[in-house]
Amino acid sequence: MTNSLRLGTMALAVLGTVSVAFAQVPSTTPGAPGAPGLNEGAITGQKIQLSPAQKTAIFNAVSKDNSKIVAPGNFRASIGAPVPPSIELYALPPEAVANARAVSSYRYTMVNNQVVLVDPLTMQVVDIIRQ
């Protein structure tokens, strides 16, 4: 009986160690808490949190060269909304991501003089930057 109890205790100890080890593996999912490379700005759910200064810098950088952007037809942007594949998305200019590296993987389009940030993997709106 003592051997069974000892083996059972050892098995529980090993299982507990394994589950703790898996619980401490950092996530590499973009936007997940603790994900690398997100030191400026934070992503919560479907929306990215940017400071007013970051939003202004992004808006100004995009506004400088938005002559090539074709305005989407009747698309109404809202955070979390899916973006139709017919809408052309553009890479953010380097000066737009200089102080907000968290947005470097996103694309954008302009809708009603607003910068609409889109996650190209999910094709969902993550933020809308107004002037």
C-alpha positions in Angstrom: 0.0 0.0 0.0 2.9 2.4 0.7 4.3 1.9 -2.8 0.9 2.7 -4.4 0.6 5.8 -2.3 4.1 6.9 -3.1 3.6 6.3 -6.9 0.3 8.2 -6.8 1.9 11.1 -5.1 4.8 11.2 -7.6 2.3 11.0 -10.5 0.4 14.0 -9.1 3.6 15.9 -8.6 4.7 15.3 -12.2 1.3 16.2 -13.6 1.2 19.4 -11.6 4.7 20.4 -12.8 3.8 19.8 -16.4 0.6 21.9 -16.2 2.4 24.8 -14.6 5.1 24.6 -17.3 2.4 24.8 -20.0 0.6 27.7 -18.3 3.8 29.8 -18.3 4.5 29.4 -22.0 4.2 33.0 -23.5 1.8 33.5 -26.2 3.0 34.5 -29.7 -0.4 35.5 -31.0 -0.3 39.1 -32.2 -2.2 41.2 -29.8 -2.1 38.7 -26.9 -1.0 40.1 -23.6 2.8 39.7 -23.3 3.3 39.2 -27.0 6.6 40.5 -28.2 6.9 43.8 -30.2 3.8 45.5 -28.7 5.6 47.9 -26.4 3.9 51.0 -27.9 0.2 50.9 -27.9 -1.8 47.9 -26.8 -4.4 45.7 -28.5 -7.5 44.9 -26.5 -10.0 42.6 -28.2 -10.5 44.0 -31.7 -9.3 47.6 -31.0 -5.8 48.8 -30.6 -5.2 51.4 -27.9 -3.1 54.4 -29.2 -2.3 57.6 -27.5 -3.7 60.9 -29.0 -0.1 61.7 -30.1 0.2 58.4 -31.9 -3.1 58.8 -33.6 -2.2 62.3 -34.8 1.1 61.1 -36.2 -0.6 58.3 -38.1 -3.3 60.5 -39.4 -0.8 63.2 -40.6 1.5 60.7 -42.2 -1.3 59.0 -44.1 -2.9 62.3 -45.1 0.3 63.5 -46.8 0.0 60.8 -49.5 -3.6 59.7 -49.8 -3.9 60.8 -53.4 -3.6 57.2 -54.6 -6.4 55.9 -52.3 -9.6 55.0 -53.9 -12.5 55.8 -51.5 -14.5 52.7 -50.7 -18.1 52.8 -52.0 -20.7 52.4 -49.3 -18.5 50.8 -46.6 -19.3 52.0 -43.1 -16.3 51.4 -40.8 -16.8 50.4 -37.2 -14.4 48.7 -34.9 -14.6 44.9 -35.3 -16.5 45.2 -38.5 -15.4 42.9 -41.4 -13.8 44.7 -44.4 -15.0 43.5 -47.8 -12.3 42.1 -50.0 -13.1 44.6 -52.7 -11.7 47.4 -50.5 -8.0 48.1 -51.3 -5.8 48.3 -48.3 -2.5 50.1 -48.1 0.7 49.7 -46.0 1.2 52.5 -43.4 4.0 54.8 -44.3 7.2 54.5 -42.1 6.6 57.8 -40.4 3.2 56.6 -39.3 4.6 53.6 -37.4 7.8 55.3 -36.1 6.3 55.9 -32.7 3.6 53.2 -32.8 5.3 50.0 -33.8 2.2 48.1 -32.7 0.4 49.2 -35.9 3.2 48.1 -38.3 1.4 44.9 -39.3 -1.9 46.7 -40.0 -3.1 48.1 -43.3 -5.3 51.1 -43.8 -7.9 52.7 -46.0 -9.5 56.1 -45.9 -13.3 56.4 -45.3 -14.9 59.8 -45.0 -11.6 61.6 -44.1 -10.9 58.9 -41.4 -8.0 56.5 -41.3 -9.4 53.0 -40.9 -6.8 50.5 -39.5 -7.4 46.9 -40.6 -5.9 43.7 -39.5 -5.1 42.0 -42.8 -5.2 38.5 -41.2 -8.7 38.8 -40.0 -9.9 41.6 -42.4 -11.5 43.4 -39.4 -11.3 47.0 -38.4 -9.1 47.5 -35.4 -9.3 51.3 -35.1 -10.6 54.4 -36.7 -8.5 57.6 -36.5 -10.4 60.9 -37.0 -8.8 64.2 -37.5 
